[in-house]
Amino acid sequence: MEDIRKTAEVLNDLIKINNDRIAGYEKAIAELPVADVDLKALFSSLIEQSERLKTELQQHISAWDNKVDEQTTASGKVYRVWMDIKQTFAVNDRRAVLESCEYGEDAAQKAYREAEQEEGISTAAKALISGQKAQLKASHDHVKQLRDREKVN
C-alpha cells in the first residue's frame, strides 16, 4: 500500500542528495585552477542538473503539502570533507578532482538505487526516481570517462 509520508521521506532524502551534489560541485569549482575552464563548465551544468532534479522532487512533495527538506546528508558532509583532504594532497590534479566527483556520483547512484527499491512509495514517485537515476547515471558515466581519459595522459 502506498504511504504518502514514506514517499515524502524518500523524496526528501533525494533532495538532500542533490543538495550534497550541488555543494560538492560548488566546492570543486572553487578549488579548480582558473585554467580548468572545461571542468568548471561541466560542474556548473551538473549543479544546474541537480537544481532541476530538486525542483521536480519538491513539486512532487508539495502536491501533498508535505515539508520539503533543504538540508544536506551526513554522508554528503563526509563526501565534502573527503574532497577537502584529496585537494590537500592533489593540488592542481584534474584526475584527483574527477575521482572525487565520481565518488560523489557513485553515492548519488546508490541513494537513488535504494530509493527505487523502497516499499510503499507511490508509483508516480518510483517513476520520477527511475527517470532521475537514469539522468544521473549519464552524468556519472561522463565524469568517469573524463577521469579515465586523465589517467591516460
SELUMNU-887873 format. One record per residue: residue number from 0; residue in one letter; z, y, x of N, C-alpha, C, CB in turn. Coordinates in nm, 2 decimals. Glycine has a CB too. Layout:
// SELUMNU-887873
+------+------+--------+--------+--------+--------+--------+--------+--------+--------+--------+--------+--------+--------+
! resi ! resn !    n.z !    n.y !    n.x !   ca.z !   ca.y !   ca.x !    c.z !    c.y !    c.x !   cb.z !   cb.y !   cb.x !
+------+------+--------+--------+--------+--------+--------+--------+--------+--------+--------+--------+--------+--------+
!  NUM !    A !      Z !      Y !      X !      Z !      Y !      X !      Z !      Y !      X !      Z !      Y !      X !
...
+------+------+--------+--------+--------+--------+--------+--------+--------+--------+--------+--------+--------+--------+
END
This chain:
// SELUMNU-887873
+------+------+--------+--------+--------+--------+--------+--------+--------+--------+--------+--------+--------+--------+
! resi ! resn !    n.z !    n.y !    n.x !   ca.z !   ca.y !   ca.x !    c.z !    c.y !    c.x !   cb.z !   cb.y !   cb.x !
+------+------+--------+--------+--------+--------+--------+--------+--------+--------+--------+--------+--------+--------+
!    0 !    M !   0.00 !  -0.12 !   0.08 !   0.00 !   0.00 !   0.00 !   0.00 !   0.13 !   0.09 !   0.12 !   0.00 !  -0.09 !
!    1 !    E !  -0.07 !   0.22 !   0.04 !  -0.09 !   0.35 !   0.11 !   0.04 !   0.43 !   0.10 !  -0.21 !   0.42 !   0.06 !
!    2 !    D !   0.08 !   0.48 !   0.22 !   0.20 !   0.57 !   0.22 !   0.16 !   0.70 !   0.28 !   0.32 !   0.50 !   0.31 !
!    3 !    I !   0.18 !   0.81 !   0.20 !   0.14 !   0.94 !   0.24 !   0.22 !   0.99 !   0.35 !   0.15 !   1.04 !   0.12 !
!    4 !    R !   0.35 !   0.96 !   0.35 !   0.44 !   1.01 !   0.46 !   0.40 !   0.94 !   0.59 !   0.59 !   0.98 !   0.43 !
!    5 !    K !   0.37 !   0.81 !   0.58 !   0.33 !   0.73 !   0.70 !   0.20 !   0.79 !   0.76 !   0.32 !   0.58 !   0.67 !
!    6 !    T !   0.11 !   0.82 !   0.67 !  -0.02 !   0.87 !   0.71 !   0.00 !   1.01 !   0.78 !  -0.12 !   0.88 !   0.59 !
!    7 !    A !   0.08 !   1.09 !   0.72 !   0.11 !   1.22 !   0.78 !   0.17 !   1.21 !   0.91 !   0.19 !   1.31 !   0.68 !
!    8 !    E !   0.26 !   1.12 !   0.93 !   0.33 !   1.09 !   1.06 !   0.23 !   1.05 !   1.16 !   0.44 !   0.98 !   1.04 !
!    9 !    V !   0.14 !   0.96 !   1.13 !   0.04 !   0.91 !   1.22 !  -0.05 !   1.02 !   1.26 !  -0.04 !   0.79 !   1.16 !
!   10 !    L !  -0.10 !   1.10 !   1.16 !  -0.19 !   1.21 !   1.19 !  -0.12 !   1.32 !   1.28 !  -0.25 !   1.27 !   1.06 !
!   11 !    N !   0.01 !   1.34 !   1.25 !   0.08 !   1.44 !   1.33 !   0.09 !   1.40 !   1.47 !   0.22 !   1.46 !   1.27 !
!   12 !    D !   0.11 !   1.27 !   1.49 !   0.11 !   1.21 !   1.63 !  -0.02 !   1.24 !   1.70 !   0.14 !   1.06 !   1.63 !
!   13 !    L !  -0.13 !   1.23 !   1.63 !  -0.26 !   1.26 !   1.69 !  -0.28 !   1.40 !   1.72 !  -0.37 !   1.20 !   1.60 !
!   14 !    I !  -0.22 !   1.49 !   1.63 !  -0.23 !   1.63 !   1.66 !  -0.15 !   1.66 !   1.79 !  -0.16 !   1.71 !   1.54 !
!   15 !    K !  -0.04 !   1.60 !   1.81 !   0.03 !   1.61 !   1.93 !  -0.05 !   1.57 !   2.05 !   0.17 !   1.54 !   1.93 !
!   16 !    I !  -0.12 !   1.46 !   2.04 !  -0.20 !   1.41 !   2.15 !  -0.31 !   1.51 !   2.18 !  -0.27 !   1.27 !   2.11 !
!   17 !    N !  -0.37 !   1.57 !   2.08 !  -0.47 !   1.67 !   2.10 !  -0.41 !   1.80 !   2.16 !  -0.54 !   1.71 !   1.97 !
!   18 !    N !  -0.29 !   1.83 !   2.12 !  -0.22 !   1.94 !   2.19 !  -0.20 !   1.91 !   2.34 !  -0.08 !   1.97 !   2.12 !
!   19 !    D !  -0.16 !   1.79 !   2.37 !  -0.14 !   1.75 !   2.51 !  -0.27 !   1.76 !   2.58 !  -0.09 !   1.60 !   2.52 !
!   20 !    R !  -0.38 !   1.72 !   2.52 !  -0.51 !   1.72 !   2.58 !  -0.55 !   1.86 !   2.62 !  -0.61 !   1.65 !   2.49 !
!   21 !    I !  -0.53 !   1.95 !   2.52 !  -0.56 !   2.09 !   2.54 !  -0.48 !   2.15 !   2.66 !  -0.53 !   2.18 !   2.41 !
!   22 !    A !  -0.35 !   2.12 !   2.65 !  -0.26 !   2.17 !   2.76 !  -0.30 !   2.12 !   2.90 !  -0.11 !   2.14 !   2.73 !
!   23 !    G !  -0.34 !   1.99 !   2.90 !  -0.38 !   1.93 !   3.02 !  -0.51 !   1.99 !   3.08 !  -0.40 !   1.78 !   3.00 !
!   24 !    Y !  -0.60 !   2.01 !   2.99 !  -0.73 !   2.07 !   3.04 !  -0.71 !   2.22 !   3.08 !  -0.84 !   2.06 !   2.94 !
!   25 !    E !  -0.62 !   2.29 !   3.01 !  -0.60 !   2.43 !   3.04 !  -0.53 !   2.43 !   3.18 !  -0.50 !   2.50 !   2.94 !
!   26 !    K !  -0.44 !   2.34 !   3.21 !  -0.38 !   2.33 !   3.34 !  -0.49 !   2.29 !   3.45 !  -0.27 !   2.22 !   3.34 !
!   27 !    A !  -0.57 !   2.20 !   3.42 !  -0.68 !   2.16 !   3.51 !  -0.77 !   2.28 !   3.54 !  -0.76 !   2.05 !   3.46 !
!   28 !    I !  -0.81 !   2.36 !   3.44 !  -0.89 !   2.48 !   3.46 !  -0.82 !   2.58 !   3.56 !  -0.93 !   2.54 !   3.33 !
!   29 !    A !  -0.69 !   2.60 !   3.53 !  -0.62 !   2.69 !   3.61 !  -0.60 !   2.65 !   3.76 !  -0.48 !   2.71 !   3.55 !
!   30 !    E !  -0.60 !   2.52 !   3.78 !  -0.58 !   2.46 !   3.91 !  -0.71 !   2.45 !   3.99 !  -0.52 !   2.33 !   3.91 !
!   31 !    L !  -0.83 !   2.45 !   3.93 !  -0.95 !   2.43 !   3.99 !  -0.99 !   2.55 !   4.08 !  -1.06 !   2.40 !   3.89 !
!   32 !    P !  -1.06 !   2.53 !   4.19 !  -1.11 !   2.64 !   4.27 !  -1.22 !   2.71 !   4.19 !  -1.16 !   2.59 !   4.40 !
!   33 !    V !  -1.25 !   2.84 !   4.22 !  -1.35 !   2.92 !   4.15 !  -1.48 !   2.85 !   4.16 !  -1.35 !   3.06 !   4.21 !
!   34 !    A !  -1.51 !   2.78 !   4.26 !  -1.64 !   2.72 !   4.28 !  -1.67 !   2.60 !   4.19 !  -1.65 !   2.67 !   4.43 !
!   35 !    D !  -1.57 !   2.55 !   4.13 !  -1.59 !   2.43 !   4.04 !  -1.62 !   2.48 !   3.89 !  -1.47 !   2.34 !   4.03 !
!   36 !    V !  -1.73 !   2.56 !   3.88 !  -1.77 !   2.62 !   3.75 !  -1.81 !   2.51 !   3.66 !  -1.88 !   2.72 !   3.78 !
!   37 !    D !  -1.87 !   2.40 !   3.71 !  -1.92 !   2.29 !   3.62 !  -1.80 !   2.22 !   3.55 !  -2.00 !   2.20 !   3.70 !
!   38 !    L !  -1.70 !   2.20 !   3.63 !  -1.58 !   2.13 !   3.57 !  -1.51 !   2.22 !   3.47 !  -1.48 !   2.08 !   3.68 !
!   39 !    K !  -1.50 !   2.35 !   3.51 !  -1.43 !   2.44 !   3.42 !  -1.50 !   2.45 !   3.29 !  -1.43 !   2.58 !   3.48 !
!   40 !    A !  -1.64 !   2.45 !   3.29 !  -1.72 !   2.45 !   3.17 !  -1.69 !   2.32 !   3.09 !  -1.87 !   2.47 !   3.20 !
!   41 !    L !  -1.69 !   2.21 !   3.15 !  -1.67 !   2.08 !   3.09 !  -1.53 !   2.08 !   3.02 !  -1.68 !   1.96 !   3.19 !
!   42 !    F !  -1.43 !   2.12 !   3.10 !  -1.29 !   2.12 !   3.05 !  -1.28 !   2.21 !   2.93 !  -1.20 !   2.15 !   3.16 !
!   43 !    S !  -1.35 !   2.33 !   2.94 !  -1.34 !   2.42 !   2.82 !  -1.40 !   2.36 !   2.70 !  -1.42 !   2.55 !   2.86 !
!   44 !    S !  -1.51 !   2.28 !   2.72 !  -1.57 !   2.21 !   2.60 !  -1.48 !   2.10 !   2.55 !  -1.71 !   2.16 !   2.64 !
!   45 !    L !  -1.41 !   2.04 !   2.63 !  -1.31 !   1.93 !   2.59 !  -1.19 !   2.00 !   2.51 !  -1.26 !   1.85 !   2.71 !
!   46 !    I !  -1.15 !   2.12 !   2.56 !  -1.05 !   2.19 !   2.48 !  -1.10 !   2.22 !   2.34 !  -1.01 !   2.32 !   2.56 !
!   47 !    E !  -1.22 !   2.27 !   2.33 !  -1.28 !   2.30 !   2.20 !  -1.29 !   2.18 !   2.12 !  -1.42 !   2.37 !   2.22 !
!   48 !    Q !  -1.33 !   2.07 !   2.18 !  -1.33 !   1.94 !   2.10 !  -1.20 !   1.91 !   2.04 !  -1.38 !   1.83 !   2.19 !
!   49 !    S !  -1.09 !   1.92 !   2.12 !  -0.96 !   1.89 !   2.07 !  -0.92 !   1.99 !   1.96 !  -0.86 !   1.89 !   2.18 !
!   50 !    E !  -0.96 !   2.11 !   1.98 !  -0.92 !   2.21 !   1.87 !  -0.99 !   2.17 !   1.74 !  -0.97 !   2.35 !   1.91 !
!   51 !    R !  -1.12 !   2.13 !   1.75 !  -1.19 !   2.08 !   1.62 !  -1.12 !   1.96 !   1.57 !  -1.34 !   2.05 !   1.66 !
!   52 !    L !  -1.08 !   1.86 !   1.65 !  -1.02 !   1.74 !   1.60 !  -0.89 !   1.77 !   1.54 !  -1.00 !   1.64 !   1.72 !
!   53 !    K !  -0.81 !   1.86 !   1.60 !  -0.68 !   1.90 !   1.55 !  -0.70 !   1.96 !   1.41 !  -0.61 !   2.00 !   1.64 !
!   54 !    T !  -0.80 !   2.05 !   1.39 !  -0.82 !   2.12 !   1.27 !  -0.85 !   2.01 !   1.16 !  -0.94 !   2.22 !   1.28 !
!   55 !    E !  -0.94 !   1.91 !   1.19 !  -0.97 !   1.81 !   1.09 !  -0.84 !   1.73 !   1.05 !  -1.07 !   1.71 !   1.15 !
!   56 !    L !  -0.76 !   1.70 !   1.15 !  -0.63 !   1.63 !   1.12 !  -0.54 !   1.72 !   1.03 !  -0.56 !   1.59 !   1.25 !
!   57 !    Q !  -0.53 !   1.85 !   1.07 !  -0.44 !   1.94 !   1.00 !  -0.49 !   1.95 !   0.85 !  -0.44 !   2.08 !   1.06 !
!   58 !    Q !  -0.62 !   1.96 !   0.83 !  -0.67 !   1.98 !   0.70 !  -0.64 !   1.85 !   0.61 !  -0.83 !   2.00 !   0.70 !
!   59 !    H !  -0.65 !   1.74 !   0.68 !  -0.62 !   1.61 !   0.61 !  -0.48 !   1.61 !   0.56 !  -0.65 !   1.49 !   0.70 !
!   60 !    I !  -0.39 !   1.65 !   0.65 !  -0.24 !   1.65 !   0.62 !  -0.21 !   1.76 !   0.52 !  -0.16 !   1.68 !   0.75 !
!   61 !    S !  -0.27 !   1.88 !   0.53 !  -0.23 !   1.99 !   0.44 !  -0.28 !   1.96 !   0.30 !  -0.29 !   2.12 !   0.49 !
!   62 !    A !  -0.37 !   1.87 !   0.28 !  -0.41 !   1.83 !   0.14 !  -0.29 !   1.78 !   0.07 !  -0.53 !   1.73 !   0.15 !
!   63 !    W !  -0.19 !   1.72 !   0.14 !  -0.07 !   1.67 !   0.07 !   0.05 !   1.76 !   0.08 !  -0.04 !   1.53 !   0.12 !
!   64 !    D !   0.03 !   1.88 !   0.13 !   0.14 !   1.97 !   0.15 !   0.25 !   1.92 !   0.25 !   0.20 !   2.01 !   0.02 !
!   65 !    N !   0.20 !   1.83 !   0.34 !   0.30 !   1.79 !   0.44 !   0.30 !   1.88 !   0.56 !   0.26 !   1.64 !   0.49 !
!   66 !    K !   0.40 !   1.88 !   0.64 !   0.42 !   1.97 !   0.75 !   0.33 !   1.92 !   0.87 !   0.56 !   1.97 !   0.80 !
!   67 !    V !   0.26 !   2.01 !   0.93 !   0.17 !   1.99 !   1.04 !   0.26 !   2.02 !   1.17 !   0.04 !   2.07 !   1.04 !
!   68 !    D !   0.25 !   1.93 !   1.27 !   0.33 !   1.94 !   1.39 !   0.25 !   2.00 !   1.50 !   0.38 !   1.80 !   1.43 !
!   69 !    E !   0.30 !   2.11 !   1.56 !   0.23 !   2.18 !   1.66 !   0.28 !   2.15 !   1.80 !   0.24 !   2.33 !   1.64 !
!   70 !    Q !   0.37 !   2.05 !   1.81 !   0.43 !   2.02 !   1.94 !   0.34 !   1.93 !   2.02 !   0.57 !   1.95 !   1.92 !
!   71 !    T !   0.39 !   1.90 !   2.15 !   0.32 !   1.80 !   2.23 !   0.41 !   1.68 !   2.24 !   0.29 !   1.86 !   2.38 !
!   72 !    T !   0.36 !   1.57 !   2.29 !   0.44 !   1.45 !   2.30 !   0.51 !   1.44 !   2.43 !   0.35 !   1.33 !   2.28 !
!   73 !    A !   0.61 !   1.36 !   2.44 !   0.69 !   1.34 !   2.56 !   0.59 !   1.28 !   2.67 !   0.81 !   1.24 !   2.54 !
!   74 !    S !   0.51 !   1.19 !   2.63 !   0.41 !   1.13 !   2.72 !   0.31 !   1.23 !   2.77 !   0.34 !   1.01 !   2.66 !
!   75 !    G !   0.28 !   1.32 !   2.69 !   0.19 !   1.43 !   2.73 !   0.25 !   1.52 !   2.83 !   0.14 !   1.52 !   2.61 !
!   76 !    K !   0.38 !   1.54 !   2.82 !   0.45 !   1.62 !   2.92 !   0.46 !   1.55 !   3.05 !   0.59 !   1.66 !   2.87 !
!   77 !    V !   0.48 !   1.42 !   3.04 !   0.48 !   1.33 !   3.16 !   0.34 !   1.34 !   3.23 !   0.51 !   1.18 !   3.13 !
!   78 !    Y !   0.23 !   1.33 !   3.15 !   0.10 !   1.34 !   3.20 !   0.07 !   1.47 !   3.27 !  -0.01 !   1.33 !   3.08 !
!   79 !    R !   0.12 !   1.59 !   3.22 !   0.10 !   1.71 !   3.28 !   0.19 !   1.72 !   3.41 !   0.14 !   1.83 !   3.19 !
!   80 !    V !   0.31 !   1.66 !   3.42 !   0.38 !   1.66 !   3.54 !   0.31 !   1.57 !   3.65 !   0.53 !   1.60 !   3.51 !
!   81 !    W !   0.26 !   1.46 !   3.60 !   0.18 !   1.37 !   3.69 !   0.06 !   1.45 !   3.75 !   0.13 !   1.25 !   3.62 !
!   82 !    M !   0.00 !   1.53 !   3.67 !  -0.11 !   1.61 !   3.71 !  -0.07 !   1.71 !   3.82 !  -0.18 !   1.68 !   3.59 !
!   83 !    D !   0.05 !   1.77 !   3.80 !   0.11 !   1.87 !   3.89 !   0.13 !   1.80 !   4.03 !   0.24 !   1.92 !   3.84 !
!   84 !    I !   0.18 !   1.68 !   4.03 !   0.21 !   1.60 !   4.15 !   0.08 !   1.57 !   4.22 !   0.28 !   1.47 !   4.12 !
!   85 !    K !  -0.02 !   1.53 !   4.14 !  -0.15 !   1.50 !   4.20 !  -0.21 !   1.62 !   4.27 !  -0.25 !   1.44 !   4.09 !
!   86 !    Q !  -0.20 !   1.74 !   4.21 !  -0.25 !   1.86 !   4.26 !  -0.19 !   1.90 !   4.39 !  -0.24 !   1.97 !   4.16 !
!   87 !    T !  -0.06 !   1.87 !   4.41 !   0.01 !   1.90 !   4.53 !  -0.05 !   1.82 !   4.65 !   0.16 !   1.86 !   4.52 !
!   88 !    F !  -0.09 !   1.70 !   4.62 !  -0.15 !   1.61 !   4.73 !  -0.30 !   1.62 !   4.74 !  -0.11 !   1.47 !   4.71 !
!   89 !    A !  -0.36 !   1.68 !   4.64 !  -0.51 !   1.68 !   4.64 !  -0.57 !   1.82 !   4.61 !  -0.56 !   1.58 !   4.54 !
!   90 !    V !  -0.53 !   1.91 !   4.69 !  -0.58 !   2.05 !   4.67 !  -0.73 !   2.05 !   4.69 !  -0.51 !   2.15 !   4.77 !
!   91 !    N !  -0.80 !   2.10 !   4.60 !  -0.95 !   2.11 !   4.60 !  -1.02 !   1.98 !   4.60 !  -0.99 !   2.19 !   4.72 !
!   92 !    D !  -0.96 !   1.87 !   4.55 !  -1.01 !   1.74 !   4.54 !  -1.06 !   1.71 !   4.40 !  -0.91 !   1.63 !   4.59 !
!   93 !    R !  -1.19 !   1.73 !   4.38 !  -1.25 !   1.71 !   4.25 !  -1.22 !   1.57 !   4.19 !  -1.40 !   1.73 !   4.25 !
!   94 !    R !  -1.23 !   1.47 !   4.28 !  -1.21 !   1.34 !   4.23 !  -1.07 !   1.32 !   4.18 !  -1.24 !   1.24 !   4.35 !
!   95 !    A !  -0.97 !   1.37 !   4.25 !  -0.83 !   1.36 !   4.20 !  -0.81 !   1.43 !   4.07 !  -0.74 !   1.43 !   4.31 !
!   96 !    V !  -0.88 !   1.55 !   4.05 !  -0.87 !   1.62 !   3.92 !  -0.93 !   1.53 !   3.81 !  -0.94 !   1.76 !   3.93 !
!   97 !    L !  -1.05 !   1.48 !   3.84 !  -1.12 !   1.39 !   3.74 !  -1.04 !   1.27 !   3.71 !  -1.26 !   1.36 !   3.79 !
!   98 !    E !  -0.97 !   1.21 !   3.81 !  -0.89 !   1.09 !   3.79 !  -0.77 !   1.13 !   3.70 !  -0.83 !   1.04 !   3.93 !
!   99 !    S !  -0.71 !   1.24 !   3.72 !  -0.60 !   1.29 !   3.64 !  -0.65 !   1.31 !   3.49 !  -0.54 !   1.42 !   3.69 !
!  100 !    C !  -0.77 !   1.37 !   3.48 !  -0.82 !   1.39 !   3.34 !  -0.86 !   1.25 !   3.28 !  -0.95 !   1.48 !   3.35 !
!  101 !    E !  -0.91 !   1.16 !   3.35 !  -0.94 !   1.03 !   3.30 !  -0.81 !   0.96 !   3.25 !  -1.01 !   0.94 !   3.40 !
!  102 !    Y !  -0.70 !   0.98 !   3.33 !  -0.57 !   0.92 !   3.29 !  -0.53 !   0.98 !   3.15 !  -0.46 !   0.95 !   3.40 !
!  103 !    G !  -0.55 !   1.11 !   3.13 !  -0.52 !   1.17 !   3.00 !  -0.61 !   1.12 !   2.89 !  -0.53 !   1.32 !   3.01 !
!  104 !    E !  -0.74 !   1.10 !   2.92 !  -0.83 !   1.05 !   2.83 !  -0.79 !   0.90 !   2.79 !  -0.98 !   1.05 !   2.88 !
!  105 !    D !  -0.75 !   0.82 !   2.89 !  -0.70 !   0.69 !   2.86 !  -0.58 !   0.69 !   2.76 !  -0.66 !   0.62 !   2.99 !
!  106 !    A !  -0.49 !   0.79 !   2.78 !  -0.37 !   0.80 !   2.70 !  -0.42 !   0.83 !   2.55 !  -0.28 !   0.91 !   2.75 !
!  107 !    A !  -0.52 !   0.92 !   2.54 !  -0.57 !   0.96 !   2.41 !  -0.63 !   0.84 !   2.34 !  -0.67 !   1.07 !   2.42 !
!  108 !    Q !  -0.71 !   0.76 !   2.41 !  -0.77 !   0.64 !   2.36 !  -0.67 !   0.54 !   2.31 !  -0.86 !   0.57 !   2.46 !
!  109 !    K !  -0.56 !   0.52 !   2.39 !  -0.45 !   0.43 !   2.35 !  -0.39 !   0.48 !   2.22 !  -0.35 !   0.42 !   2.46 !
!  110 !    A !  -0.36 !   0.61 !   2.21 !  -0.29 !   0.67 !   2.09 !  -0.38 !   0.65 !   1.97 !  -0.26 !   0.82 !   2.11 !
!  111 !    Y !  -0.51 !   0.67 !   1.98 !  -0.60 !   0.66 !   1.87 !  -0.62 !   0.51 !   1.83 !  -0.74 !   0.72 !   1.90 !
!  112 !    R !  -0.62 !   0.42 !   1.93 !  -0.63 !   0.27 !   1.90 !  -0.50 !   0.23 !   1.82 !  -0.64 !   0.19 !   2.03 !
!  113 !    E !  -0.39 !   0.27 !   1.86 !  -0.26 !   0.24 !   1.80 !  -0.26 !   0.30 !   1.65 !  -0.14 !   0.29 !   1.88 !
!  114 !    A !  -0.30 !   0.42 !   1.64 !  -0.31 !   0.49 !   1.51 !  -0.40 !   0.41 !   1.41 !  -0.35 !   0.63 !   1.52 !
!  115 !    E !  -0.51 !   0.37 !   1.47 !  -0.61 !   0.30 !   1.39 !  -0.56 !   0.16 !   1.33 !  -0.74 !   0.27 !   1.47 !
!  116 !    Q !  -0.46 !   0.11 !   1.41 !  -0.41 !  -0.02 !   1.37 !  -0.28 !  -0.01 !   1.28 !  -0.38 !  -0.10 !   1.49 !
!  117 !    E !  -0.24 !   0.11 !   1.26 !  -0.12 !   0.13 !   1.18 !  -0.14 !   0.08 !   1.03 !  -0.08 !   0.28 !   1.17 !
!  118 !    E !  -0.04 !   0.01 !   0.98 !  -0.04 !  -0.04 !   0.85 !   0.01 !   0.07 !   0.75 !   0.05 !  -0.17 !   0.83 !
!  119 !    G !  -0.05 !   0.07 !   0.63 !   0.00 !   0.16 !   0.53 !  -0.06 !   0.30 !   0.53 !   0.14 !   0.17 !   0.54 !
!  120 !    I !  -0.15 !   0.33 !   0.62 !  -0.21 !   0.46 !   0.61 !  -0.34 !   0.46 !   0.52 !  -0.24 !   0.51 !   0.75 !
!  121 !    S !  -0.38 !   0.57 !   0.47 !  -0.49 !   0.58 !   0.38 !  -0.62 !   0.54 !   0.45 !  -0.50 !   0.72 !   0.32 !
!  122 !    T !  -0.71 !   0.49 !   0.36 !  -0.84 !   0.45 !   0.41 !  -0.92 !   0.57 !   0.47 !  -0.93 !   0.39 !   0.30 !
!  123 !    A !  -0.90 !   0.69 !   0.40 !  -0.97 !   0.81 !   0.45 !  -0.91 !   0.85 !   0.59 !  -0.94 !   0.93 !   0.35 !
!  124 !    A !  -0.78 !   0.83 !   0.61 !  -0.72 !   0.87 !   0.74 !  -0.77 !   0.77 !   0.84 !  -0.57 !   0.86 !   0.73 !
!  125 !    K !  -0.78 !   0.64 !   0.81 !  -0.84 !   0.55 !   0.91 !  -0.98 !   0.58 !   0.95 !  -0.83 !   0.40 !   0.85 !
!  126 !    A !  -1.06 !   0.62 !   0.85 !  -1.20 !   0.66 !   0.88 !  -1.20 !   0.78 !   0.97 !  -1.28 !   0.69 !   0.75 !
!  127 !    L !  -1.11 !   0.88 !   0.94 !  -1.10 !   1.00 !   1.03 !  -1.06 !   0.96 !   1.17 !  -1.00 !   1.10 !   0.97 !
!  128 !    I !  -0.96 !   0.88 !   1.18 !  -0.92 !   0.83 !   1.31 !  -1.03 !   0.76 !   1.39 !  -0.79 !   0.74 !   1.29 !
!  129 !    S !  -1.10 !   0.67 !   1.32 !  -1.21 !   0.60 !   1.39 !  -1.32 !   0.69 !   1.44 !  -1.26 !   0.49 !   1.29 !
!  130 !    G !  -1.35 !   0.79 !   1.36 !  -1.46 !   0.88 !   1.40 !  -1.41 !   0.97 !   1.51 !  -1.49 !   0.97 !   1.28 !
!  131 !    Q !  -1.29 !   1.01 !   1.51 !  -1.24 !   1.09 !   1.62 !  -1.23 !   1.01 !   1.75 !  -1.11 !   1.16 !   1.59 !
!  132 !    K !  -1.18 !   0.89 !   1.73 !  -1.17 !   0.80 !   1.85 !  -1.30 !   0.78 !   1.92 !  -1.11 !   0.66 !   1.81 !
!  133 !    A !  -1.41 !   0.77 !   1.84 !  -1.54 !   0.75 !   1.90 !  -1.59 !   0.88 !   1.98 !  -1.65 !   0.72 !   1.79 !
!  134 !    Q !  -1.55 !   0.99 !   1.92 !  -1.59 !   1.12 !   1.99 !  -1.51 !   1.13 !   2.12 !  -1.55 !   1.24 !   1.90 !
!  135 !    L !  -1.38 !   1.09 !   2.12 !  -1.30 !   1.10 !   2.24 !  -1.34 !   0.99 !   2.34 !  -1.15 !   1.08 !   2.20 !
!  136 !    K !  -1.39 !   0.88 !   2.30 !  -1.44 !   0.77 !   2.39 !  -1.56 !   0.83 !   2.46 !  -1.48 !   0.64 !   2.31 !
!  137 !    A !  -1.65 !   0.90 !   2.40 !  -1.77 !   0.95 !   2.46 !  -1.72 !   1.05 !   2.57 !  -1.86 !   1.02 !   2.36 !
!  138 !    S !  -1.62 !   1.13 !   2.54 !  -1.57 !   1.23 !   2.64 !  -1.51 !   1.16 !   2.76 !  -1.47 !   1.33 !   2.57 !
!  139 !    H !  -1.43 !   1.05 !   2.72 !  -1.37 !   0.97 !   2.83 !  -1.47 !   0.92 !   2.92 !  -1.28 !   0.86 !   2.76 !
!  140 !    D !  -1.58 !   0.86 !   2.86 !  -1.68 !   0.80 !   2.94 !  -1.75 !   0.90 !   3.03 !  -1.78 !   0.73 !   2.85 !
!  141 !    H !  -1.77 !   1.02 !   2.98 !  -1.83 !   1.13 !   3.06 !  -1.74 !   1.16 !   3.18 !  -1.86 !   1.25 !   2.97 !
!  142 !    V !  -1.62 !   1.18 !   3.16 !  -1.52 !   1.21 !   3.26 !  -1.52 !   1.10 !   3.37 !  -1.38 !   1.24 !   3.21 !
!  143 !    K !  -1.52 !   0.98 !   3.32 !  -1.52 !   0.86 !   3.41 !  -1.65 !   0.86 !   3.49 !  -1.50 !   0.73 !   3.33 !
!  144 !    Q !  -1.76 !   0.89 !   3.43 !  -1.89 !   0.89 !   3.50 !  -1.88 !   0.99 !   3.61 !  -2.00 !   0.91 !   3.40 !
!  145 !    L !  -1.83 !   1.11 !   3.58 !  -1.82 !   1.22 !   3.68 !  -1.73 !   1.18 !   3.80 !  -1.77 !   1.35 !   3.62 !
!  146 !    R !  -1.62 !   1.11 !   3.76 !  -1.52 !   1.07 !   3.86 !  -1.59 !   0.96 !   3.95 !  -1.40 !   1.01 !   3.80 !
!  147 !    D !  -1.66 !   0.87 !   3.89 !  -1.73 !   0.76 !   3.97 !  -1.83 !   0.83 !   4.07 !  -1.80 !   0.66 !   3.88 !
!  148 !    R !  -1.90 !   0.93 !   4.02 !  -2.00 !   1.00 !   4.10 !  -1.94 !   1.06 !   4.22 !  -2.08 !   1.10 !   4.02 !
!  149 !    E !  -1.82 !   1.12 !   4.20 !  -1.74 !   1.18 !   4.31 !  -1.71 !   1.08 !   4.42 !  -1.62 !   1.25 !   4.26 !
!  150 !    K !  -1.68 !   0.96 !   4.38 !  -1.64 !   0.86 !   4.48 !  -1.76 !   0.82 !   4.57 !  -1.60 !   0.73 !   4.40 !
!  151 !    V !  -1.88 !   0.83 !   4.52 !  -2.00 !   0.80 !   4.60 !  -2.02 !   0.91 !   4.70 !  -2.12 !   0.79 !   4.50 !
!  152 !    N !  -2.00 !   1.03 !   4.66 !  -2.03 !   1.15 !   4.75 !  -1.93 !   1.16 !   4.87 !  -2.02 !   1.28 !   4.68 !
+------+------+--------+--------+--------+--------+--------+--------+--------+--------+--------+--------+--------+--------+
END
